[in-house]
Amino acid sequence: MDRLVYTAMTGARHILDQQATTANNLANATSTGFRAQLNTFRAVPIVAENLPLATRSFVVDSTVGADFAQGPMLHTGRDLDVAVQNKGWIVVRSADGSEAYTRNGSLKINENGMLQTQGGLMVEGETGPLAVPPEVKVSVASDGTVGTISTDTKPGPATILGRIKLVNPPEQALVRGADGLFRLKDGSTADADPFVKLSSGALEGSNVSPVDSMVSMISLARAFETQMSLMKNAENNAAKATQILALN
């Protein structure tokens, strides 16, 4: 009887985990550059000395990853909005000082003239942080080059400040952190990739489909009810078996 309980119990627990993941995806359906989180589960047999045969199984996490499909392009016309075309990432400096990667290209210039994300993370250039002088108009080219034109004097040639560091590491080597940023699993840093291109005046939307997420939530709720029903049936069967044994 406990064979059914093992499978139903662990199945119900991981369905709750998957519901939390789906709810988080749904909450980020409008977040710029968000990548949907994915959960995969598999059955693992229990092996023990007092169990010569693997007659019982647990449900465990097999893969916790992300959907790297590109989201829709949203044209904003803002000079400091950039979207990564196809594969690639914008390099930022995370709160702990490590190199991290994001697809959120909504940038700003802080009070100290440093190029940052809207969340306050420093944007990394190929030769270091990018400092923008006052009284200039900023533009970002498709290769990540940041240029400025003075607005308080007669317009002249553009001044090149540097190039945003753009990378394209293998997707299987990336892991999402608790802050929502991606990093390399081994803790190393990726080299700049000249083939990664940006679209200026646009942002990439989330690749989460609200409709698919809602359907998934309904399906998971029904699956959870099924697992709970199985555990209740196992309890009833055990109680009836106990009554029969008591008669003997």
N, C-alpha and C positions, 0 to 999 in steps of 0.2 A: 504493500500500500504506500510505503514511503517513497517508492520510485516516482509515482505521480506527484507527490508533494514536492520533491526536490525540483522537478522540472517546472511545475506551475509556480512555485515560490520564486525561483530565480528569474523565471520569465516575467512575472509581474513586476519584480523590482526593476528590471532593465527596461520594461515598457515605461515605467515612471521616469527613468532617466531619459528615454527617447522623447517623452512628452515635454520634458524640460528643455531639451535641445530644440525641438520644433517650436516651442513657445519663444525661445530666444531668437530663433531665425525670424519668426513672424514679427517680433518686436523690432527687428532691424531691417524690415522690408523697405524702409525709406532711408536707411543709412548709406551715405555715399561710399562706394567702393567695397561694401560688405560682401564677404564670401560665406555662403551658407555652410553651417557645420553639419557633418554627416556622422552617423553612428552605424556600425555593423556588428551583429552578434553571431555567435556560433555556439554549438553544444560541445561541452568537454566532458568526457567520461571521468567518473571518480575512481581512482585507483588506490587501494589500501590493502594492507596485509590480511585483514579479516574479510576482504571481498575478493575472492579468487577471480571472479568475472566482473567486468565493467558493466554492471547492471543499472547503475544510476548515473545521471548526468546533471551538470550545472549549465546554466546559460551565462556566458561571459562576453565582455567586450572584445571584439576581434580587431576593429579598426575605428579610431576616432580621427577623422580627417576633415577636409573641406572640399566644397565644390568650387573648382577653379574656373568654371565657365564665366565668360565675360558678361557683365551686366549691360543694361541699355545706356546709350550715350545721351546725356541731357545738355543741350546747348544753353549756356548762360550769357555769353558775350563778355564776361568779366575777364580782365587781363590776367589775373592771378589764379584763375581756375584752369587746371590742366587735367586731362584724362589720358591714362596709358592706353595706347592702341595695342590690341591683341595681348600677347604675353609680356610680362615684365612688372617691375615694382619700382616705387619711389623709395629711396633710402632716407630714413629719419633717425635721429638720435633719441632713444627712448628715455624714460624718466630715470632708469638705473644706469644710464650712460652707455648702454650697449647699442650696437647697430641693429635696426629693425626695418621691416619693409611694410609698406602700405600701398593701397590703390586709391586712397582718398587724396585727391589732388586739389582740394580747396585750400589755397595758401593765403598767407597774410604777411605783413611786415610789422614786427612788434615795435614798441616804443624805443628800442635801442637800434632799430634799423636792420634787424636780423630776419631772414626769411624763415617763416615757420608755417606749420599747419594750423588750422583753425583751433585745434586742441592744444596748441602751445608747444608742440614738439619741433625741435630744430631740424630744418631740412639740410641734408648733407650734400655738399658739393664734391666734385672729384678731387679737389685740393683742400677741402675743409669747409666750414660754415660759410654761408653767403651773406655778406653785409651789403645793404642797399643805402646809398647816400640820400639825404633829404632833397625834396623839391625835384623829383624825377618821375618819369613815367616808366613803369617796368613792363617788359614783355618777355615771354618765354617761347623760344623756338621749338620746333618739333624734336630736335636732338637734345633738348634740355638746357640749351644755352640761355642764360639770363642776361638781357641787355637793358640799358636805361637810356632815356633821352631827357635832357634837362627841360624843365617847364618854366624856369624863372629867367632864362636868357634866350637868345635867338637859337632855334633848333639847329643842331649840328649832327655830326656822325654819332651813331649809337656807341655807347661805352659797354664793353663786355665785362661783366662781373665774374663770370665763371659758368660752370655747367653743373646742373643738378645730377647727382649720381643716380643712374638708372641701372638696375640689375635684372637678370633673368635666370636665377638658379633653378635646378630641377625641382619640379613640384613635390616629388616624393621626398625631397630633402628638407622640406619646410615644415614647421610646426607652429601652431597658433599659441600665443601666450595669453596669460590671464588679462592682459591689457588690450587684447584684440589685434595686436600686431603680430606679424609673422617673423620668424627667425630660422636660421639653419639649425638643424637638430644637433650638430656637433659643436655648436657655439662659435664657429668660424665666421668670417665675413666673405661676402661674394664680390667678385670683380665686376667693375663697370662693363656694361654691354653696349657697344655703339649701335647695335641693331634695334634697341628698344626706342620707340618713338612716342611722342606726346601729341595730343590735340589741344591746342590753346582755345580758351573760351568755352570749355565744356567740362562736364563732370561725368563720371561713370556711376550709374545707380547700382543699387543692390541687386545681386543675382537671385534673390529669394522671390519665389512666386507666392503671393498671398493666398491664391486659390488652392494651389497644391499643398501649402502648409495647413490650411483649414481642413482640407480633405484628409490629410495625414493625421491631424488631431482627432478627427472623428473616428478614423480607423483604429488609432491607438487606444482610444477610449473603449471601443468595442472589444479589442483584443484583451485589454485589462479586465473587463467584465468576464470574459471567457476564462481567463486564468483564475480569477477569484471563484468562479463557478466550479472549476475543476477541483480547487482546494476544498470547497464546501462538500462536493461529492465524495472526495477522499475521506473527509471527516465523518460523513454519514455512513460510508461503507465500513470504516473502522469501528464505529459505534455498533453497527449491526453485527459485525463479526464478533465483537466482545460479548454481545448478548447471546449469540449462538454458543460460544465457548462456555459461557456461564451456565447454560442449561445442561451441558455435559458434566 
